[in-house]
Amino acid sequence: MNIRFRLTVMSFLQFFVWGAWLITIATYFFNSPMASVENAGAKFGAIFSTLALSSLFMPAITGIIADKWMDAEKLYGILHILYGIVLFYVPQVTDADTLYYVIFAAMICYMPTISLSNSIAYTILKREGFDVVKVFPPIRVWGTIGFIVAMWITNLTGSKATANQFIIGGIAAVVLGIFSFTLPKCPPQKEIAKDANIIEQLGLKAFTLFGKYKMALFFLFSMLLGGALQLTNMYGDTFLDDFKNNPQYGAESFVVKYSTIIMSISQISETLFILTIPFFLKRFGIKKVMLFSMLAWVLRFGLFAYGNPAEGLWMIVLSCIVYGMAFDFFNISGSLFVEQTTDAKIRSSAQGLFMMMTNGAGAFLGSMISGWAIDAYFTTSAGTKDWHSIWLAFAGYALIVAILFVILFRHKHDPKAMEAAVHH
């Protein structure tokens, strides 16, 4: 089995084990007795926020362990096996408070494996003499394909509202954990680790960037937009599934039956929009591309607000297509902005800080506040959700962020610098 194929299998399973339940956990939760308790929306928001909480500290801790003490592929394998074991336990959980701690344990094991899988692939490819810039992206695309395939399997096996989604993810995680022990060794880089103290490795040195007005503003907007990043992952599938309660559509509606497959159009769109980024960045510059992302979020939420499984189906599908632009354009252009504007000595830390603000602080606040707001303002006494108003509120939030960004954020487009960054 050649090395590129083995790394492709690793990438495929890395996101398969997450896609099996991430998009459908809300459908599972809100269709279970756990949703009948008071403040169910806030409790689910807290459960989903564990992704963000574990993103704040676990990647840095496991990065230090892999740098100093343990082969990266072994650490990766152990974390996936532990993650799989925790997923197997989820079906035993019957109350929301316990589910919070169980999903938190799963995320503590899983979230650091995303950066570890990249690190393992880079190490092995460089050692084997491959051109990482050319060879890695096609390997990474299989991760998104794995996520999509898992969503389809969850939907087609009738598992989107049942605990089976966690069993599917758990089996694949244990298989990946065992498989990773067969990968070439990625030993600790002790001599490199000596150069970087723990403050640098935790990304704390990059916090000095908050002293610069432009960078502080950039990180603030990263956090504000990070609040929107997980909202449709949290609520998209359960929103479509809830159309079964409307007699006009019913449980046999195509959208209700295949809600997860329809949501997977978002991930398919993501893989396609990645390919357009160099063109957009060279043509319009980073600020405009970031703005396109914010406006795409307004469209993403607004189209959901007015979409339905009949004459409004085109809006639901278009919303899923727009997601690719909304998600990719900010994440990748933001990462390039950090690459262009920070000193080489703290660039890795600065990238870590960008991820911390979007997928950590922003996603945490987005999960918690959205759960509370849905309970407080958009849930009837009978427990049904006013999805139209929920999505309009999210669209309004994204629009306010976009307007503030246009007014406050100043950045001059330099086509030559951008050309160099894109090809770097």
C-alpha positions in Angstrom: 0.0 0.0 0.0 1.8 3.2 -1.1 2.2 6.1 1.4 -0.1 8.5 -0.4 -2.9 6.0 -0.4 -2.4 5.3 3.3 -2.5 9.0 4.1 -5.7 9.3 2.0 -7.3 6.6 4.0 -6.3 8.4 7.2 -7.7 11.7 5.9 -11.0 10.0 4.8 -11.6 8.3 8.2 -10.4 11.4 10.2 -13.5 13.3 9.1 -15.8 10.3 8.6 -15.7 9.6 12.3 -17.0 13.2 12.9 -19.5 13.5 10.0 -21.3 10.4 11.3 -22.9 12.5 14.1 -21.9 16.2 14.0 -24.7 17.3 11.7 -27.4 15.0 13.2 -26.7 15.2 16.9 -29.4 18.0 17.2 -31.9 15.8 15.4 -31.1 13.0 17.9 -31.2 15.3 20.9 -34.5 17.2 20.0 -36.2 13.9 19.1 -35.3 12.3 22.5 -36.8 12.6 26.0 -33.8 14.8 26.8 -35.5 17.7 24.9 -38.5 17.6 27.1 -36.7 19.3 30.0 -36.8 23.0 30.7 -34.1 25.1 28.8 -33.5 22.2 26.4 -32.2 24.7 23.7 -29.6 26.2 26.1 -28.6 22.7 27.2 -28.0 21.6 23.6 -26.1 24.8 23.0 -23.8 23.9 25.9 -23.3 20.4 24.6 -22.3 21.7 21.1 -20.0 24.3 22.7 -17.7 21.5 23.9 -16.3 21.4 20.4 -15.1 25.0 20.8 -14.0 24.5 24.5 -11.8 21.6 23.6 -10.4 23.5 20.6 -9.1 26.1 23.0 -6.6 24.0 24.8 -6.3 20.4 23.5 -4.4 21.0 20.2 -1.7 22.9 22.0 -1.3 20.3 24.7 -1.1 17.3 22.3 1.2 19.4 20.0 3.7 19.7 22.9 3.4 15.9 23.7 4.0 15.0 20.1 6.9 17.5 19.9 8.7 16.3 23.0 7.7 12.8 24.3 5.7 10.6 22.0 5.5 9.4 18.3 2.7 11.5 16.7 1.1 8.6 15.0 0.9 6.6 18.3 -0.7 9.5 20.1 -3.1 10.0 17.2 -4.1 6.3 17.4 -4.6 6.3 21.1 -6.8 9.5 21.0 -9.0 7.9 18.2 -9.5 4.7 20.1 -10.5 6.6 23.3 -12.8 8.8 21.2 -14.4 5.6 19.7 -14.9 4.2 23.2 -16.6 7.4 24.4 -18.9 7.4 21.4 -20.0 3.8 22.2 -21.1 5.0 25.6 -23.4 7.8 24.2 -26.5 5.5 23.7 -26.4 4.8 27.5 -26.9 8.5 28.3 -30.5 9.6 29.1 -30.1 13.1 30.4 -28.7 16.3 28.9 -26.3 17.2 31.7 -24.6 13.8 31.4 -24.5 14.1 27.6 -22.6 17.4 28.0 -19.8 15.6 29.9 -19.7 12.6 27.6 -19.6 14.7 24.4 -17.0 17.0 26.1 -14.8 13.8 26.7 -15.3 12.8 23.1 -14.2 16.2 21.9 -11.2 16.4 24.2 -10.0 13.2 22.4 -11.1 14.2 18.8 -10.4 17.9 18.3 -6.6 17.6 18.7 -6.5 14.8 16.1 -7.4 17.3 13.3 -4.1 19.2 13.6 -2.2 16.0 14.4 -3.4 14.3 11.2 -2.1 17.4 9.2 1.2 17.2 11.1 1.6 13.4 10.5 0.9 13.9 6.8 3.4 16.8 6.4 6.1 14.9 8.3 5.8 11.7 6.3 5.4 13.4 2.9 8.5 15.7 3.5 10.5 12.7 4.6 9.5 10.7 1.5 10.6 13.6 -0.7 7.1 14.7 -1.9 6.2 18.3 -2.8 3.8 18.9 0.1 2.1 21.9 -1.6 1.1 19.7 -4.6 0.5 16.4 -2.9 -1.3 17.3 0.4 -4.5 19.2 -1.0 -5.7 16.1 -3.0 -5.2 14.0 0.2 -7.0 16.5 2.4 -10.0 16.7 0.0 -10.7 13.0 0.8 -11.3 14.2 4.4 -14.3 16.3 3.2 -15.5 13.3 1.1 -15.3 11.1 4.2 -17.4 13.6 6.1 -20.0 13.6 3.3 -20.0 9.7 3.0 -20.6 9.5 6.8 -23.6 11.9 6.6 -25.1 9.8 3.7 -24.6 6.5 5.6 -26.2 8.0 8.8 -29.2 9.2 6.7 -29.6 6.1 4.5 -29.4 3.6 7.4 -32.2 5.6 9.2 -29.8 6.6 12.0 -30.1 10.4 11.9 -32.5 10.5 14.9 -31.1 7.4 16.7 -28.0 6.5 18.8 -26.7 4.4 15.9 -24.9 7.4 14.4 -22.5 7.3 17.4 -22.0 3.5 16.9 -21.1 4.2 13.2 -18.6 6.9 14.3 -17.2 4.8 17.1 -16.5 1.7 15.0 -14.7 3.9 12.3 -12.7 5.7 15.0 -11.4 2.4 16.5 -10.5 1.2 13.0 -8.7 4.4 12.3 -6.9 4.2 15.7 -5.6 0.7 15.0 -4.7 1.7 11.4 -2.6 4.6 12.5 -0.3 2.3 14.4 0.7 0.9 11.0 1.8 4.3 9.7 5.5 5.3 9.4 7.0 6.5 12.6 6.8 10.3 13.3 9.1 10.6 16.3 9.3 13.7 18.6 11.5 16.5 17.1 13.3 17.1 20.4 15.9 19.4 18.9 13.2 21.6 17.4 11.1 21.6 20.6 14.0 23.1 22.6 13.8 26.2 20.5 10.2 26.9 21.4 9.2 27.3 25.0 5.8 26.4 26.3 4.5 30.0 26.0 5.4 30.0 22.2 3.9 26.5 21.7 0.6 27.5 23.4 0.5 30.5 21.0 0.7 33.0 23.9 3.4 35.1 22.3 1.0 35.9 19.5 -1.3 37.8 22.0 1.1 40.8 21.6 -0.7 41.2 18.2 -3.7 42.5 20.1 -1.6 45.7 20.7 -1.9 46.5 17.0 -5.3 48.2 16.1 -5.7 46.4 12.7 -4.8 43.0 14.1 -7.0 43.4 17.2 -9.9 44.3 14.9 -9.2 41.3 12.6 -9.2 38.9 15.6 -12.4 40.6 17.0 -14.2 40.0 13.6 -12.8 36.5 13.5 -14.5 35.8 16.8 -17.8 37.5 15.8 -17.9 35.4 12.5 -16.8 32.3 14.4 -20.1 32.6 16.2 -21.9 31.9 12.9 -19.6 29.1 11.7 -21.3 26.3 13.6 -24.9 27.5 13.7 -26.1 25.5 10.6 -24.0 22.5 11.7 -25.9 22.7 15.0 -29.4 23.3 13.8 -29.6 22.7 10.0 -30.5 19.0 10.0 -33.1 19.3 12.9 -34.6 22.4 11.1 -35.2 20.3 8.0 -36.4 17.3 10.0 -38.9 19.5 11.9 -40.9 19.9 8.6 -42.4 16.5 9.5 -44.5 18.2 12.1 -46.2 20.4 9.4 -49.2 18.5 7.9 -48.5 20.3 4.6 -45.2 18.3 4.2 -45.3 15.3 6.6 -42.7 12.7 7.5 -42.6 11.2 4.0 -41.5 14.5 2.4 -38.2 14.1 0.5 -36.5 16.9 2.5 -37.5 15.3 5.8 -36.4 11.8 4.9 -33.1 12.8 3.3 -32.4 16.0 5.4 -28.8 14.9 6.1 -28.1 14.2 2.4 -29.5 17.7 1.5 -27.2 19.2 4.2 -24.2 17.4 2.7 -24.6 19.7 -0.4 -22.9 22.3 1.9 -19.8 20.1 2.3 -19.7 19.3 -1.5 -19.9 23.1 -2.2 -17.0 23.6 0.3 -14.7 21.4 -1.8 -15.6 23.3 -5.0 -15.3 26.9 -3.5 -11.8 26.1 -2.3 -10.7 25.9 -5.9 -12.0 29.4 -6.7 -10.2 31.2 -3.8 -6.9 32.1 -5.7 -9.0 33.8 -8.4 -11.2 35.8 -6.0 -8.2 36.8 -3.8 -6.1 38.1 -6.8 -9.1 39.9 -8.3 -10.7 41.4 -5.2 -8.2 41.3 -2.3 -8.5 39.9 1.2 -10.9 42.5 2.6 -13.5 42.0 -0.1 -13.2 38.2 0.0 -13.8 38.3 3.8 -16.8 40.6 3.1 -18.2 38.2 0.5 -18.0 35.5 3.2 -20.0 37.6 5.6 -22.7 38.4 3.0 -22.8 34.7 2.1 -23.6 34.0 5.8 -26.5 36.5 5.5 -27.7 34.6 2.4 -27.1 31.2 4.0 -29.4 32.0 7.0 -31.9 34.2 5.0 -32.6 31.5 2.4 -33.2 28.9 5.2 -35.7 31.4 6.8 -37.9 31.4 3.6 -37.2 27.9 2.4 -39.5 24.9 2.6 -39.7 21.3 1.2 -42.1 22.3 -1.7 -41.9 25.5 -3.7 -39.1 26.8 -1.4 -36.8 23.8 -1.9 -34.6 25.8 -4.3 -33.9 28.2 -1.4 -32.8 25.4 0.8 -30.5 24.0 -1.9 -29.1 27.4 -2.8 -28.4 28.1 0.9 -26.3 24.8 1.0 -24.4 25.9 -2.1 -23.7 29.4 -0.6 -22.3 27.7 2.5 -19.1 26.8 0.6 -18.4 30.5 0.0 -19.4 31.5 3.5 -17.2 28.9 5.2 -14.1 28.8 2.9 -13.7 32.4 2.0 -13.3 33.6 5.6 -11.2 30.7 6.9 -8.7 30.6 4.1 -8.5 34.3 3.4 -8.2 35.0 7.1 -5.3 32.5 7.3 -3.6 34.2 4.4 -4.1 37.6 6.0 -2.3 36.3 9.1 0.5 34.8 6.9 1.0 38.2 5.1 0.8 40.6 8.1 2.7 38.8 11.0 6.4 38.3 11.7 7.8 34.9 10.7 8.9 34.2 14.3 5.3 34.2 15.6 3.4 33.2 12.5 2.5 29.7 13.7 1.4 31.1 17.0 -0.7 33.7 15.2 -2.3 31.1 13.0 -3.1 29.2 16.2 -4.6 32.4 17.7 -6.8 32.9 14.5 -8.1 29.3 15.0 -8.6 29.9 18.7 -10.7 33.1 18.0 -12.9 31.5 15.3 -13.3 27.8 16.2 -12.7 28.4 20.0 -14.0 31.6 21.5 -16.3 32.6 18.6 -17.8 29.1 18.2 -18.2 28.7 22.0 -20.1 32.0 22.3 -22.2 31.2 19.2 -23.2 27.8 20.6 -24.1 29.1 24.0 -25.9 32.3 23.0 -27.8 30.7 20.2 -29.1 28.0 22.5 -30.2 30.5 25.1 -31.8 32.8 22.5 -33.8 30.0 20.9 -35.1 29.0 24.3 -35.9 32.6 25.4 -37.4 34.0 22.2 -38.1 31.4 19.5 -39.6 28.3 21.3 -43.4 28.1 22.0 -44.9 26.8 25.2 -45.6 23.5 23.3 -41.9 23.2 22.6 -42.0 23.9 18.9 -39.4 26.2 17.3 -40.1 29.3 15.2 -37.4 28.4 12.6 -38.3 31.3 10.3 -37.6 33.9 13.0 -34.5 31.9 14.2 -32.8 32.0 10.8 -33.8 35.7 10.3 -32.2 36.6 13.6 -29.0 34.8 12.6 -29.1 36.6 9.2 -29.5 39.9 10.9 -26.5 39.2 13.1 -24.3 38.3 10.1 -25.5 41.5 8.3 -24.6 43.7 11.3 -21.1 42.1 11.5 -20.6 42.7 7.7 -21.6 46.4 7.9 -19.3 47.0 10.9 -16.5 45.2 9.0 -16.9 47.5 6.0 -16.9 50.6 8.2 -14.1 49.7 10.7 -11.6 47.4 8.9 -9.1 49.1 6.7 -6.9 47.0 4.5 -5.3 48.0 1.1 -5.2 45.3 -1.6 -1.7 44.7 -2.9 -2.1 42.3 -5.9 1.6 41.4 -6.0 1.8 40.5 -2.3 -1.4 38.5 -2.7 -0.1 36.6 -5.7 3.0 35.6 -3.7 0.9 34.6 -0.7 -1.5 32.5 -2.8 1.3 30.7 -4.5 3.3 30.3 -1.3 
